[in-house]
Structure formats: structure tokens, C-alpha cells
Amino acid sequence: MEGSGSPRVRRLHFPVGLWINSPRKHFAKLGRRWPSAVSVKSTTSSDAASLHEAPSIPSSSLSNSTPSLASPNPSPSPSPAFLRPRAAAPQSRAKRLSHLFLRGRSNSDRDRAVGERERELWAHSAASSSHHYVPSTTSSAPGLIKIYGDALSSGANYRSLLANIHSTARQLIAQVITRYTEREREETDDAVLQKHIPEDFLLCDVIGKPIQQPDGVIKWETECRRNVAPWECPLLLADMWRPKDGFERRFEIQRKEDYEREEREQEKERQREGESYQGVRWRRSRMSSGGAAEEAERGHRGRNSELRRSISDMNLSLRRRQGNHVTNDPRGGGGRPGCIDNGAAQDRKNIVSMIDPQQGEIRASKAEAKVGWTHQPPEEKDYSNCDLEMMSQSLILPPTDRPYFLLLQGYDQSKDFVLYIMAGQTHVFGRKATMREREKDKERERKGKKPLKVDTFLSAPDLLARHLLVRRDSAVPETPAGRALMRPFRGGAVTHNGLALYRETLLKPGDVIGLGDHFLFLYRDPRVTPAPPLALTLPWHSDGSHPCCSSGSADKQEALRHYLGSTESALKFHPRHADALLQEILSKNSSPDSGGGPLAPAYLLSIMIDHASKRLDPALTPQILLKAANQIKDIVWDNIKEFGDKHPTQNSCEPESEISAANVQKLSSDLRPLMFWMSNATELLNFFQVKVEHMEKEWEFEAPGDPLLTADMDTCSEALAQLDEVIMHTFQQCVYHLTKTLYSLLPALLDTNPFSTEEKEKEKAAAAGAEGEGKGDQEVDDVSALPPKVAGLVEVYRSSLVLSREARLSPPLTSQTFGYLFFFTNTSLLNTLLERDALFSWSRAVQIRTNLDLVLDWLQGAGLGDIASEFMKKLSVIVNFLCIPKTRLIQSSWKSLQEDHALLSPAQLHHLLTHYKLGPSRAPPASWAPPPGTVLSGDIFESFLDHPPLILPNETPRLDLSQPVPSSDLQKEVTRLRTFLWGLDQDELPANQRTRL
């Protein structure tokens, strides 16, 4: 919280955002200890020497969950601790505080060499100097310290130890273990006495308060805790830091493994509850004083931690090194004031050289690191006006264990930070939400739709409340480890390496991310080794820095020619040209004879929509879908109207003699546009459905119930509904006119005698005429072997099959089309047969069976046998019943006939037996009588309303846009459209900037 009234900002002047976005071990860390007042930005002086004359430390509240001075999450509860200035004493502020930090926590080469021995020498040094804190006699007096040891002995209260300000935590742990061990030795045998090792325990500084339970028992409630480093002095810490009103402090000894396990469990619990992982890691790093670290890290803070310390901490380290040299130099006067001033000036120069080192200084620093601290005066520079405390905030090292975003360009220097660390598996950039946006989020949460939490708040006004989402590792299970994906939220202006980004894409280390018009970030992942090159050669830099020349124009022309003739299934266009391109595609490819092929509209619209869905604004794709569907519907409506004028539906059926092959061919030709658009609409419907599903997946991370997303979904639904309507109307028109023709030709199947001489002569004449006309498609056109009237019926099926193949109608829709035709054939013939009882004789039934077998055999050869057998099954059963020899039929009973012809209803079977022609004046046998109670009142005719429903296909699109353009005709049309779009671009440019082919 960066409000002006916050004590963390007003009193400490500390960049809170730095801590919010920084995990532990990365920024200005003070080591595993309580923060010092000099680790934050000073409010008095910019000179390092001013530490000796600084006034007393102002009080500053700490977080209730951590003793860090810059808690990332402010809490309304009171802070449990505050910085209490020491009572008046003759020593200066620097003297009083310096001893608290004399722990040698540095990772310089010299400190690593000295290690533990150096810390003990500094902690127990009694020699006074101008820059070492020597406590007064009163502060050196021993005191009692209570240490609670429940981890050593269950149920134990505490042990009081005699300690002074020089007593370290390691010494107190050893003493308290000895005290508890002596007590256990008195109560138990030596054989069962448990031996404790001091290295297995650590001392915890706990702040809390006693709470009285309802039963009267006093229970301690811990507010926060931290482990005390082995070299820290607990009594001195207790004297310098006091609990705030209402809280108390106590020291507890705990097992190291139990403490670390509890910390890990608490961290996992915080992550599950949605707490910022960055704040958790920073709180732990600030609270831990080094007790949980390995022994190998006791003498240093890890690599390059010199840049992570506060400016005052580095001052003390530099002074300590210089003091060692001056004290040991017989020519120097370590206690003179002049030496202090010279040391302060030297400190300033060395610290500033770390911030902005010169080339010579880098080489010199390496040489000095080998021979130790030198006192030779370097080149004189004036740093009197340099604000060292301000520059200390720039002493930052990036993290080494997680990705981060480096700010390249910001909006407000007073609010922007250099690094933004991706601590969790997901990271959301945004701005502070308005009151209305917060109310909407709360309303969505009440509905169970929790929006994503913003991790980094930016100050630019052109950003959305949720602007960019970055996912990595476990949040992206479908990608390899170490990969990250980024996607903008709807309406958020984002660039990826200089190109506008609208969809989720792969984010690689070294990529440059732009947010809005102001922010630029460099994405880095230190876990990826070796580090990939930076993507800093942005397209606009190269275009703006190199003016067009002859060689550049030649390259551009060559690239343009390559794109225009490319076989790639791509059609690139600018959003402002979308309407013109859509109109050009549909106007030049609206009929089967356009030249682009049977699926030209579907293919061209698909590559257009594919480019829009991947490269352009997400709001454009639903609009293109709807406009395309509406224009297709208008074209189809015009075709239906034109077809209706040629074939009016209100006229009665033509006489049988007028239905010829020529009439069927004319009908087939007029149906081509309808079949053409039914096929294209089906392919577009499948493609649109896939795109809408992808859009819904992209909206997964958007705010639920967003009005823009709802409007887009309504637009897509309307587009799909329009295509559904186109498919249903074209299907209805096709099957209606085909069945209308079939209705006139079907009675010939019942009346034609395939065994007559006249029919055989007509059959031979038809075969000879077919040979003279040419063969064509032998699989479909060969109807010469059929009787003429049967061939007329089959011609309708053949024309329908040719139509579906020419239009490349999808197999499911082809099956449904012929299924409806066969259903109509079965129902019409069955009802006609039941009406004409004169056909109920064996001789006529054999003729009908023969004609029906000729039709079914041809359909089987055309690949439609299974569908025909399924839908004409009942007609075949009735014909087979009538084909039973008369002598056998007379001997059959009702029960046996019903079992052999189960598809017939009792009313239909009774009707056939009653009207069967046994001969003149011959009554039906008594065995044909149905048993009593048989229901015979049912309708014997089949209903045309029981036709199979039209099921719109929902399958994978057959148009594979990942492959090259499938045909030369389509390639010509794609090239023409690319040239058309290039012409639109050229028309918008001045004449001297146009590119010639």
C-alpha cells in the first residue's frame, strides 16, 4: 500500500513495491536477522559520515506477520513490535548500532577466508576505536534471560540463564541443553538419558501474548517468530527491540528440523489460500537470521550478496576493513578525527564505484581483492552531493531461481520498479481496479466465478484492470518444463517482440513485451542455460533506421512475388480490408461454375477466418463469421427463388409419360447450385464450430460474464444458426424435388413385367443407344441392363449420386440424403401395394420382386446397398410374403406367418391374407384366422411423417489448412485474392512509395 498516510512510506521512504515483487535472497537483504533502522532510506543525510552525527532513530511499526520494515501486505491489526531507541548514552547513534551488526555477514573474499573466527573476534572485541561500539558498564552487566524448552522436555516451562550482551545464541543453546539435561539426569537413569546436540536446535525469537482460556488456563498465542542466528546476541536484541503495547517477547528453543518443516507447511498453506508467494518468500527471508542455513553459509550471504546489503551495512564492512589496516599500520592514527573523515570519503568512493564502476576501477578492484584492502588514495572525485542512500536502492541483483521481467520503459518513474519477479506459476499484469470493477468482481465471486488475482499493478492509464497473463511450468502442463505462455486479456494492447499480440503465444527468455503505449519489459529466465540471445532487434527499429533503397526494394519485390505464388494455405489481410475481401470471395465463387472448385467458397473463407482468428483482433472473428453466414444465406435464398420459378411446387405431378431421362437431367442441373451451397455450408459449419470452441478456450481466463465476451458468443451462435438454416433449406429443397420426381416413376416398379418380350426389345434398344453416346462414368451411368421403366427410376438415384459427388457433399449428409429418398421409395411403394389388392398373387409378386432386385443390385454396385436395404426392408418383407408358393402358404398358420414376418403389423398381415388371390370361389383356410383378442384395427399404411430427422454433421473439417493449397484451380483463386489485397494496400500509399511487381 503506497498511500501518503502509510507510516511505511511516509516515515521510511522505502519503495514498497520492490519488496512485493522480490523473493528472498534477491533485493537489499539484511541477512537472516531483524532489519536495522539503517537498512532503509535515510531521511537526514546523504553522506556516509553522517552516521556518527545522526539523531535518534524514529519509531516505525512492523508488520504483524513479519518483522520486515516493508511488509508487502498491510494488515489492520496492530504491529507486534516497534523500534525503540536506546536510552540516552554518551555514544552516538552509529556507535550504538554498529555493535548490533558486527557479525561479519559478508561474502567478500576476505570474509570467507576469515569466516567464523572473524565474527567471534568482532563480537567479543574489547578494544575501543573510533568506529566500534563499546557498551557502557551498565549495558555490559549480566542479566537473566528466560528460554522456553518444550522441544527439549515436554511440559517444561522455561529455564532462566545468566547472560550478558555478548552471549550469543549458540552459547545460550548449549547452556539451556545442559540445564535440561541435568534435570533429566536427576529424574531418570543415565542409561535412558537422551543426549541432545546443540547443532540440532535453534533459538527462536517469538512475539505474542498470553491468552486466558475459558477454563482459566493461560495459553500463549504466537503472533510471529524468527530463528536467531548462532552469532546474534539475544540479550542485546531484546534491549534494542521491544514488543509493542499488548504483545510480549520470549525466547524458545526448538528443533531445527521441526522448525523448517513447519515453515514449509505454512508456506504451502499460504499458497493454497491464494496469498502472494512473493510476500511469503520475502517475509521468510527477513524473519530468518541464518540459523536454518547450512554451516557453509555462515561466513557469507551467497554469491554477489555485497550488492544486496544496505548502504549502512556496507559502510560498516568497509570501515571494519579499513580499521583493521589503520590499526595495524604504525604510521596511521586510528583514533584521530581526520582519519574518520578520510575513511568516510573513501567509503563513499568505493560504494559509488560499485554502482557505476569505471573500466579502470573494475581492474583495480580485482587486484585489490587479491592483496587485501589498500590505503592508497585513488583518483580524487567529488561525491559530496551524491545521495548514497538513494543509490543503494539501485544495488540490485536479479533472481537466480525464477523468471523475472526487466523494465525497459515505464510510465511513472516514482512508481515503477526495475524488476518484477514471477514468483508463482501464473502472473497477471494490470492496474488498480475501479470501484465499479471491484463490485463486479465481488458479484462474480458470489456466483462462484472467481477472477484471477493481479500480481503486478502498473500505473499507466491505458492498461486494463487485468491486462496480461503469463503462465509457466505446472500451469502449462502441455508444454515442456521451463516454457512459458503469455496471452493478453480481451481488449488489452500487448506487443510481442514488436508485433501486436491477440492470442496466446510462446514466451521465450529474451523476448520483449509491450503493455499499452508506455511499458516495455524484457523477459528473462535464469533457469534456462545457456541464456538465449535477446530479441532486441525490433521490426520498427530496422524499418525506421534503414530507409528504402534499391536493394531493399528489390528484396521487397522478391518477397512479394514469393508470397503471391506460395502454395501455403494462408491469406493475409488488414482488418480494414475484411469486408472487401469477404465480398470478393463470395461474389466470384457463388456458383458451381465459378472455376475455383466445388469447395472454393468454404476453403477461401476458412483461410480468411483462420488468419483473423490467429493474427487479428479477437473482436473481428465473430463479425466475419456472422457476415459470411448472412451473405451465404442471401445467395442461397436467391438460388431457391430462382429454382422455384423453374419448378413450381403448386403444380400437380407430371404424367408418367412426360418423365424422361431428359427431365431428370434438367432437374439435376437446376439442383446443382443448391447442392453446391449445401456442401460448402456444411464444411463452413464444421470449421466455424472448431473456431468457436477455440475461442471459448481462450476466454477461459477472462472475467466471467464479461459483456464483450457475451456479445461475441451471441454473434457466433447467430452465425452458426444461419448456416444451420442454409443447410436445412437446401436439403429440404433437394429431397423435395427428387421425391416429387420419384413419385411419378415408382408405380412402374409394380406394373412392369421384366419377363415380357416387349420389355426385352426395349432393353436392347436402350443398351445400343447407351453405347453410341459414350461410356462416361461406368460405375454410375451404366443403366442399360435395366428395363426402360426401371431405368427411369434408377436414373433419379444416379443423378442424385452424381450431384453429391460433384459437390463433394460430406458423407454423413450424403447418407442422410439417400436415406430420405429410400424412405420415400419404401413408404410410397408399400402403401400403393397395399391399396392394390389385385397384386396379391404369386405371379405378380415375382415380377415385383425381380424389378426390386434389379434396383437394389444397381444401388449395391453404386455403394448405396446398405442404406437401401435398411430403409426398404419392410417393402421387401411384404413382397417376399406374396412370393411364397400358394401350396405352402395354404399350409401355414397365423402364428408361423407372424413369426416369419415380424416386421408386419397384425392389421397388415390380416389384410394380406384376407385379400390374397387363391382362386375363384376359394375361401381362405381356417388356419389363417388370427387368434381371439388380436388387435386388427391399426392402420395398414405407413406414414410419411415418420421420416428420419436431419442431423447436422459435427465432425472434423475436411479442409486441412496445414497442408498446401489442394488444387491448381484453388491456387489460381488464392493468388488472385492475394493480388487483390496487395492492390488495396497499394492504393492507400502515395505513388512514390508503391511497390511494382
Secondary structure, 3 states (H helix, E strand, C coil): CCCCCCHHHHCCCCCHHHHHCCCCCCECCCCCCCCCHHHCCCCCCCCHHHHCCCCCCCCCECCCCCCCCCCCCCCCCCCCEEECCCCCCCCCHHHHHHHHHCCCCCCCHHHHHHCHHHHHHHHHCCCCCCCCCCCCCCCCCCEEEEEECCCCCCCCCCEEEEECCCCCHHHHHHHHHHHHHHHHHHHCCCCCCCCCCHHHEEEEEEEEEEEECCCCCEEEEEEEEEEECCCCCHHHHHHHEEECCCCEEEEEEEEHHHHHHHHHHHHHHHHHCCCCHHHHHHHHHHHCCCCCCCHHHCCCCCCCHHHCCCHHHHHHHHHHHHHHHHHHCCCCCCCCHHHHHHHHHHHHHHHHHHHCCCHHHHHHHHHHHHHCCCCCCCCCCCCCCCCHHHHHCCCECCCCCCCEEEEEECCCCCCCCCEEECCCCEEEEECCCCHHHHHHHHHHHHCCCCCCCCCEECCCCCCCCCCEEEEEHHHCCCCCCCCEEEEECCCCCEEECCEEECCCEEECCCCEEEECCCEEEEEECCCCCCCCCCCCCCHHHHHHHCCCCHHHHHHHHHHHHHHHCCCCCCCCCCHHHHHHHHHHHHHHCCCCCCCCCCCHHHHHHHHHHHHHHHHCCCCHHHHHHHHHHHHHHHHHHHHHHHHHHHCCCCCCCCCHHHCCHHHHHHHHHHHHHHHHHHHHHHHHHHHHHHHHHHHHHHHHHCCCCCHHHHHHHHHHHHHHHHHHHHHHHHHHHHHHHHHHHHHHHCHHHHHCCCCCHHHHHHHHHHHHHHHHHCCCCHHHHCCCCCCHHHHHHHHHHHHHHHHHHHCCCCHHHHHHHHHHHHHHHHHHHHHHHHHCHHHCCHHHHHHHHHHHHHHHHHHHHCCCHHHHHHHCHHHHHHHHHHCCCHHHHHHCCHHHHHHHCCCCCHHHHHHHHHCCCCCCCCCCCHHHCCCCCCCCCCCCCCCHHHCCCCCCCCCCCCCCCCCCCCCHHHHHHHHHHHHHHHHHHHHCCCHHHCCCC
